[in-house]
Amino acid sequence: TLTSIFSVFTGPSSVKLENKGDLCFISRQAESKKANQKLQIKPTKDQRRTKKQEPVRNPKTERELLGELYADKAYLEKLLKDEDLMESSTKQGTKVADLVLSGISYLDTRREFWQQQKPLYARERERKLRQRRWIPDRTRKPAEVGRSIVKSMEDIQQLLAGDCPEGGCRKAERLLKTIQGCSEDEVPNKGELLGNLLSCIGNAQFEMGRTEAALQSHRMDLELARQRDLPDAVSRALGNIGRVYARISKFQQAIDTWEEKIPMAKSSLEKTWLFHEIGRCYLELDKAEAAQNYGQKSLQASREEGDVEWQLRATVLVAQAQVRLKDYWSAIRNFEKALEKAKLVHDEAAQRAVIAALDDVSKTFVEELDRRREARVSSVEGVI
């Protein structure tokens, strides 16, 4: 029927980075193992006294080595002076003194480790790794960083094109965090890359059915594009936002978004699908005249492009709008043209859908002619 034919002629589907580990991971494993071994041995009273008698280290050096953890160590050492607290126990029966000394021992272990492994570099690197999980090698030239990012974007695109939106989305989200932490010197086209990644993430979320998340990602892409005056990115984001609105049946919002994009369209093919999608939304809103107008615009643009498949879609849209307008004869003629195009591109599913629609509208047209004939006969008999 006319409803089922809609599912055959869907609109366009508009619609990508990998991080490697380093030797610091091995160092952190060794460090963690060493610290865990020390934590398994509870200090005795004699050891506690020995601990208190240790000479005070240079506070400045210790602060540099421990960084943010220096305040924690100072707090734990202050607790040691509270004798009543040190003699108390937790609900599980563990002495507070044992917990405090274990914590201090752990921090001392980390300080010693960092001192042996170029501590300030290791400490800063670990802090950045916690924040961003991975950072580019600062010794690499911008061209090398650029090639790495391009390769990663290609990986993401392949995952999305290969029907793996989950994997593509995860990789894109990781790379997004990475590039957000880079400077403009490291990544000269930072704004464009961030926008591309937001677009990839939004498209992946769209394919996974996470429409609200997709809408948010594409809106962030649009905002970033406008802030950085990137017209192509603005056009891309508007196109994607319109797709999400159409998917969630917010057809008027989709129309408004896509109509804003029209002046930015750069090719006949882009105008073809844009006009077609707007026309479909108008048809969903039962605004058949507007749907017919946009269908005809889509058909004209597809002829300029020489794309027979889009001519097929546009012709079907025009015919559907004419059925709503009860212009059955025009609809029949356009469905017949659509059938010819479906045969030309060897689209059997489209052929079946068009034949079914053509059959329906032909029956309706005959019934309408019969009603008119009966009405005329009744009118003549009434006069007589």
Sequence and secondary structure as in RCSB ss.txt:
>XXXX:A:sequence
TLTSIFSVFTGPSSVKLENKGDLCFISRQAESKKANQKLQIKPTKDQRRTKKQEPVRNPKTERELLGELYADKAY
LEKLLKDEDLMESSTKQGTKVADLVLSGISYLDTRREFWQQQKPLYARERERKLRQRRWIPDRTRKPAEVGRSIV
KSMEDIQQLLAGDCPEGGCRKAERLLKTIQGCSEDEVPNKGELLGNLLSCIGNAQFEMGRTEAALQSHRMDLELA
RQRDLPDAVSRALGNIGRVYARISKFQQAIDTWEEKIPMAKSSLEKTWLFHEIGRCYLELDKAEAAQNYGQKSLQ
ASREEGDVEWQLRATVLVAQAQVRLKDYWSAIRNFEKALEKAKLVHDEAAQRAVIAALDDVSKTFVEELDRRREA
RVSSVEGVI
>XXXX:A:secstr
 HHHHHHHS             HHHHHHHHHHHHHHHHHTS   HHHHHHHHHS    HHHHHHHHGGGHHHHHH
HHHHHT HHHHH B TTS BHHHHHHHHHHHHHHHHHHHHHS HHHHHHHHHHHHHHS    TTS HHHHHHHHH
HHHHHHHHHHHTT HHHHHHHHHHHHHHHHTS TTTSTTHHHHHHHHHHHHHHHHHHTT HHHHHHHHHHHHHHH
HHTT HHHHHHHHHHHHHHHHHTT HHHHHHHHHHHGGG  SHHHHHHHHHHHHHHHHHTT HHHHHHHHHHHHH
HHHHHT HHHHHHHHHHHHHHHHHTT HHHHHHHHHHHHHHHHHTT HHHHHHHHHHHHHHHHHHHHHHHHHHHH
HHHHHHHH 
